[in-house]
């Protein structure tokens, strides 16, 4: 079955540390890839998305992600995190021409000031 | 520029009661998607609706769950005779057209607790 894996469920970092959150999916066809963020008490917001073209995608708030097709991965990165990045991060995949998003289980990031 | 609205944000029901969750899509959006997030799990697709039509309900439990998106008014996700296992966060998303190339915009979710 198609699935999305986020291996880090909880991550704790100090401010200014670098961040990398892993996301892997299991599907051999065409995919669209997304990272969403949910700040405490707020709705899911789109951080960035990949549809085609340059596999290195830049998003909002200094986040970026790289699509590596051979590894079925779409890892999220930020060179220097801030306390305000404390949130839950979800990777999502849309496969072929489906409208359904398949989500990973999320990663809770806590950034200590 | 209002986003996707969901109400209530928190809902507590006793076992056997009914739960009604409402979702108002973004202005100009006519496609609505419901997802459910069980504790410690990712969001899982439940149903996709357009105005007055259910397009795909393959993720809905076979019994007690129903959804509608009338011509006027919000989309409603209805859970009859709730059980403890229904406790979850229910998210609604909308898109201007069928979301094969459009992103989905999410609401804040409704957290249902069944006691």
Interface residues (C-beta under 8 A of the other chain):
Chain A: X4 X6 X9 X34 X36 X41 X42 X43 X44 X45 X46 X49 X51 X90 X92 X94 X97 X98 X99 X100 X101 X102 X103 X104 X105 X106
Chain B: X3 X4 X31 X33 X35 X40 X41 X42 X43 X44 X45 X48 X56 X59 X91 X95 X98 X99 X100 X101 X103 X104 X105 X106 X107 X108 X109
